Amino acid sequence: QVQLVESGGGLVQNGGSLRLSCAASGIIFSFNVMGWYRQAVGKQRELVATITSGGITNYADSVKGRFTISRDNAKNTVYLQMNSLKPEDTADYYCNTLNLISQRNYWGQGTQVTVSS
C-alpha cells in the first residue's frame, strides 16, 4: 500500500521560509519521480517542482530561484525548501509520486501553506 505523508506546512509571513517533507512508503523509491504540486482556493492543481531519482529537477517558473526540491533516497523522503514566500504561494501543497515503469501515480493528503501579507 502506497502512502505519502506530508508535513511542514503552516502560517508564515511574507518573505519567510518553510520546509515541506514527504515520507513515502510502499514504493521502490528509486524507481519513482517525486514531485510537489499545489492548489489554491478556486484554482486548478499546478506543478511546483519535480525530481528524478538521479536528482534532475524541474520547477514552475513562478517558484524558480525561491524553492528547492531535494530527495533522500535512503530515507524515502522528498523535501521542498520554500524561501522568499509570497502571499500568492498560499495553497494546499501535495506530494506526488510517479512510478516510471508502471506509470501509476499517487498523491499525499496535502499540507496547507498560508503566507500572510
Backbone hydrogen bonds, N-H to C=O, Kabsch-Sander energy under -0.5 kcal/mol:
donor,donor_aa,acceptor,acceptor_aa,energy
3,Q,25,S,-2.4
5,V,23,A,-2.2
6,E,4,L,-0.6
7,S,21,S,-2.1
10,G,112,Q,-1.0
12,V,114,T,-2.7
14,N,116,S,-1.9
15,G,85,L,-3.6
16,G,13,Q,-2.5
18,L,82,M,-2.2
20,L,80,L,-2.7
21,S,7,S,-2.7
22,C,78,V,-2.0
23,A,5,V,-2.3
24,A,22,C,-0.5
24,A,76,N,-3.1
25,S,3,Q,-2.2
29,F,27,I,-1.2
31,F,28,I,-2.5
32,N,29,F,-1.5
33,V,98,L,-2.6
34,M,51,I,-2.5
35,G,96,N,-2.5
36,W,49,A,-3.0
37,Y,94,Y,-2.7
38,R,46,E,-2.5
39,Q,92,D,-2.3
43,K,40,A,-2.2
46,E,38,R,-3.1
48,V,36,W,-2.6
49,A,36,W,-1.8
50,T,58,N,-2.2
51,I,34,M,-2.7
52,T,56,I,-2.1
55,G,52,T,-1.7
58,N,50,T,-1.9
60,A,48,V,-2.5
63,V,60,A,-1.7
64,K,60,A,-1.0
66,R,63,V,-2.3
67,F,63,V,-2.3
68,T,81,Q,-2.4
70,S,79,Y,-1.7
72,D,77,T,-3.1
73,N,71,R,-0.6
75,K,72,D,-0.8
76,N,72,D,-0.7
77,T,72,D,-1.8
78,V,22,C,-2.1
79,Y,70,S,-3.2
80,L,20,L,-2.3
81,Q,68,T,-3.0
82,M,18,L,-3.3
82,M,80,L,-0.6
83,N,66,R,-2.1
83,N,81,Q,-0.6
84,S,15,G,-0.6
85,L,16,G,-2.5
89,D,86,K,-2.3
90,T,87,P,-1.8
91,A,113,V,-1.9
92,D,39,Q,-2.3
93,Y,91,A,-0.5
93,Y,111,T,-3.3
94,Y,37,Y,-3.2
96,N,35,G,-2.7
97,T,106,Y,-2.0
98,L,33,V,-2.6
99,N,104,R,-2.7
100,L,31,F,-1.9
100,L,98,L,-0.6
103,Q,99,N,-2.3
106,Y,97,T,-2.0
108,G,95,C,-2.2
109,Q,4,L,-0.6
111,T,93,Y,-2.1
113,V,91,A,-2.8
114,T,10,G,-2.8
116,S,12,V,-2.6
116,S,114,T,-0.6
